[in-house]
């Protein structure tokens, strides 16, 4: 079984984040927040970075990630 077979409808989706929209590259039910590690159902996805191609669970996670990266964190 390869990693694409592990994704599928109930697994983690792979997205290409665009301005005000996203494109599904590999279908799935959720993406993972880059800051918290929380699973975000695609229907609830509202925050992401086009430049970093990362998803965030909420505005607080987005802000925290931005501040950490500006301070030289990873």
The 8 nearest C-alpha neighbors of each residue, nearest first, counted from 0:
[[1, 4, 2, 5, 3, 6, 7, 10],
 [2, 0, 4, 3, 5, 6, 7, 10],
 [1, 3, 5, 4, 6, 0, 7, 10],
 [4, 2, 6, 5, 1, 7, 25, 0],
 [3, 5, 2, 6, 1, 7, 0, 10],
 [4, 6, 2, 3, 7, 10, 1, 0],
 [7, 5, 10, 3, 11, 4, 27, 2],
 [8, 6, 27, 10, 26, 9, 4, 5],
 [7, 9, 27, 28, 10, 26, 6, 12],
 [10, 8, 28, 27, 7, 6, 11, 29],
 [11, 9, 6, 27, 7, 28, 8, 12],
 [10, 12, 27, 29, 6, 30, 28, 13],
 [13, 11, 27, 26, 25, 30, 29, 28],
 [12, 14, 25, 24, 23, 11, 26, 15],
 [15, 13, 23, 24, 22, 16, 12, 21],
 [14, 16, 22, 21, 23, 17, 24, 52],
 [17, 15, 21, 49, 52, 14, 22, 20],
 [16, 18, 21, 20, 49, 19, 15, 22],
 [17, 19, 20, 49, 16, 21, 48, 47],
 [20, 18, 17, 21, 16, 45, 49, 47],
 [21, 19, 17, 18, 16, 22, 15, 45],
 [20, 22, 16, 17, 15, 14, 23, 19],
 [21, 23, 15, 14, 24, 16, 20, 17],
 [24, 22, 14, 25, 26, 13, 15, 21],
 [23, 25, 14, 13, 22, 26, 15, 12],
 [24, 26, 13, 12, 23, 27, 14, 7],
 [27, 25, 12, 7, 8, 23, 24, 13],
 [26, 28, 12, 8, 11, 10, 7, 9],
 [27, 29, 9, 10, 8, 40, 11, 41],
 [28, 30, 40, 11, 41, 39, 12, 27],
 [31, 29, 39, 11, 12, 38, 40, 32],
 [30, 32, 38, 36, 37, 39, 33, 54],
 [31, 33, 55, 36, 54, 37, 56, 34],
 [34, 32, 54, 53, 36, 55, 35, 31],
 [35, 33, 32, 60, 64, 36, 55, 61],
 [36, 34, 37, 32, 33, 60, 56, 55],
 [35, 37, 32, 31, 33, 34, 38, 56],
 [38, 36, 32, 35, 31, 39, 56, 34],
 [37, 39, 31, 30, 29, 32, 40, 36],
 [38, 40, 29, 30, 31, 56, 44, 41],
 [41, 39, 29, 43, 42, 28, 44, 38],
 [42, 40, 29, 44, 43, 28, 39, 30],
 [41, 43, 40, 44, 39, 29, 45, 28],
 [44, 42, 41, 40, 45, 39, 56, 29],
 [43, 45, 41, 42, 46, 39, 40, 56],
 [46, 44, 43, 47, 57, 56, 55, 54],
 [47, 45, 55, 54, 44, 57, 58, 56],
 [48, 46, 54, 53, 55, 49, 45, 52],
 [49, 47, 53, 52, 51, 50, 54, 16],
 [48, 50, 52, 16, 51, 17, 47, 18],
 [51, 49, 48, 52, 53, 16, 17, 47],
 [50, 52, 48, 53, 49, 47, 16, 54],
 [51, 53, 49, 48, 50, 16, 15, 54],
 [54, 52, 48, 51, 47, 33, 55, 49],
 [53, 55, 47, 32, 33, 46, 48, 31],
 [56, 54, 32, 46, 47, 61, 57, 60],
 [55, 57, 32, 39, 60, 37, 46, 54],
 [58, 56, 60, 59, 55, 46, 61, 45],
 [57, 59, 61, 60, 62, 46, 56, 55],
 [60, 58, 62, 61, 57, 63, 56, 64],
 [61, 59, 63, 57, 58, 62, 34, 55],
 [62, 60, 58, 64, 59, 63, 55, 65],
 [63, 61, 65, 59, 64, 60, 66, 58],
 [62, 64, 60, 66, 65, 61, 59, 67],
 [65, 63, 67, 61, 62, 66, 34, 60],
 [64, 66, 62, 68, 63, 67, 61, 69],
 [65, 67, 69, 63, 64, 68, 62, 70],
 [68, 66, 72, 64, 70, 69, 65, 63],
 [67, 69, 72, 71, 65, 70, 66, 73],
 [68, 70, 66, 71, 67, 65, 72, 64],
 [71, 69, 67, 68, 72, 66, 65, 73],
 [70, 72, 68, 69, 67, 73, 66, 65],
 [73, 71, 68, 67, 70, 69, 66, 64],
 [72, 68, 71, 67, 64, 70, 69, 34]]
